[in-house]
Amino acid sequence: MLIHILRYKFLSYIKTTFDSRLVSIVRGVASLFVFTGFAYAAYLFASEATRFMLDHTHTGLYLFHTFISMMLFVFFIAVNLGNIIVSYSTLYRSMEVSFLLTKPISFTTIFVLKFLDNFFYSSTTLFLGAFMMLLGYGSYFGYPLYYLTGVMLFVFVPFMFLAACLAVLILMAIMKLAGRIGFRKVMAGLFMIYFFFIYIFFDSSNPMRLVEKLNRFIPNMDAYLVQSTPEYLRYLPNQWVTEFLYYSARGEMMKALLYAGILLFVTAAAFCVCLFVAHRFYYRSWLVSLQVRSTVQAPADPARKHFFGFRSKSIFSSQIEVLLKKEVWTFFREASQWMHLVVMIILTGLFSVSVSNLNLRSHVFDMQLITYLVLFAFGGFMVGSLALRFVFPLIGLEGQAFWTLRTSPIKESKIFLVKFFMGFLIVLILAEYIAISSNIPFTKITEMRPLLLWFGIFSTFWISLTTVTLNLGFGGYFANYFERNPIRAASTQGATLTFLVTIIYLIVLVALVFVPISAYFTTVFRFQYFQVKLIVLPGTLFAVISCLLSVFGLIIGLRSMRRDF
Amino acid sequence: MVELKNVTKKFGNFTAVDNLTLTIPQGEFFGFLGPNGAGKTTTIKMVVGLFTPTSGVIIVNGYDVLIHPIEAKQSIGYVPDIPFLYEKLTGREFFYFIGGLFRISKTVLHDRIAELIDHFEIGSWIDKRTEDYSQGMKQRITIAAALLHHPKTIIIDEPLIGLDPRSAKIVRETLHLQSKNGVSILMSTHSLAFAEELCDRIGIINNGRLVLCDTREQLQIHKARYDGKFESVFLEMTKQ
């Protein structure tokens, strides 16, 4: 039965993704170019970063893999958290599940179907990115392609699969608890537990503290490192992957295979537990989700005036007012929207607090420059992710109800601009917060010279403007008005393409600022005067490129809103 | 008043509406009939601005819908064939939303909403989110919302889908009253009896072309040619 349904789902996917219309072919070729560019960039980045860390800065093999472990931990949490949110929509709110439940199919089959659908649909780009990074990493050690393919299939995919399995187990536990103590209390509790664990992990494996301690132990680093890893970290899946890579790099294959074996065994066990729990509880938890939804959606009191309610007064014109209110209420009444925003805000806060406390005084010039560029790129990446998740789906989420706007006496540009300003405001606030916090450590080491801070604020404004316009415009162009799940809308082929365009834009920006920022750190290091004009030309180019892309996004978006509906 | 002059709509090689010319004067109730895929909804979507015609001109209450879309839309009340609503809003919020788009002042809107809630008998569930509504409930909300701004023209696509007999009666009476008050109505329907009962004039479209367009009185002559049933006229006119 499972194979039968999967076959038709696959056929449907193929037919909707690949058709012979010219526009689809052009779109496909364009996607291919962007994906290839992304894949090559990921490969190059991993390859160069490995070379730089191991050859240039002489970071030891163990320390290098400790950094990898931290990245894998973040990756694991991201996949896990993403799967909890997406699984809620696919397992409990999908029309397909409602349809399948009326057919003679077991609940476990439906669960497996939606779980696999969820995992593979939303992880395609992650697979590509992870594989290309692995190839880049492996090229340093000279691993053959078949070996790296094996590592991908038997280490990285199970690693991600484990995160997804844990995610659905947590989700089913949430649903069970939600039926007893309420959905909101469960979610609040879950968030607290998550952030507690993230805090504990980073507190015990803080990279800065690690480097500082290491400096004290030089030249006996290995002796320190082997004994320094906290015992509990050895039980985390990211550590098993890291140990596998570390021992492979050292040529100790038996030890490496032991860790791969542990990972595979635990993943298989987690999946079996998932099946068992789903067999016992999936249908019941689905019924609980119906009950939770009906509790949340009790009729509103017509006499009560809400703050920002439709009946309350507003300073805006009536059209802008109702558009804003509609956007706000539809956003905050959709659990997957506000929950994801809260998660993003908390993660942004955690990142900003950690970064603003960095002490870079003891670092050499090279490290300061690289730290700056990494933080600059990462800030841009965060902005791009925020825009992709919350701005890209804005037009498509109008859904089939878009007829109301399209047949009303309102200009499409007004609808577009309201959506743009809402997205831009949220993204800009978070982005500037990231930019200011990540520039604080550099302001400290440059004797409180504010140049980098101002440049950060300036560049962040342009990055936010461009990513929001691009995402809104492309979101309109690729809009699927039948997709009601915002998370799925933000993980379609069009969304991926948009994100890759954003990444390419960010790479161009990093390349643009490399020379002036490098010159700036050189002058600070040598106690010289920095000529501001050095940053004016790249800054202007920065603004011009951003402006052109923004206009492009604007045109695409406006045109898309005038298409036949 | 609605005027379509030589309107054509093509989707690639397929012609959905072929050189359609039609005038619906102010106050006329026009029934638009035709088999599935004949071009009724496409025509309606072009009139309300959801589709752009491939060629031809559409004028609504003196405004060309392509040149002055805002003015044209301001005078139209549109009810689609499937009443999709914003699921996270309540019915009452949806009314305020539509009212705001049509620039109706809050005080006027408040009274108008109360009036429509009474008229359509929707007070018991108007403050629930529309995601909990049945098809019929959504349909009633959509029809009521189309009347909020006292439109000069009502364009309504399949008004009876999903409605229970009581709701259907309310809708029928409402449309009849609007027509009597001088509102022009373009209604697409599959219900021949409904069209015959209410419409001043009936048009039958087949394969994108208007194959019959006559008043209710003239329709009797056509019926007499067959077995006295409108169904037989319709089947003959739409024969492939």
Interface residues (C-beta under 8 A of the other chain):
Chain A: S294 Q297 P299 A300 D301 P302 G309 F310 R311 K313 S317 S318 Q319 E321 V322 L323 K325 K326 W329 T330 R333 E334 G399 Q400 A401 W403 T404 L405 R406 T407 S408 P409 I410 K411 R484 R562 D564 F565
Chain B: K45 V48 G49 L50 F51 T52 P69 I70 E71 K73 Q74 I76 Y78 P80 I82 F84 L85 Y86 E87 K88 L89 T90 R92 E93 Y96 F97 I98 G99 G100 L101 F102 R103 I104 S105 K106 H110 W125 I126 D127 K128 R129 E131 D132
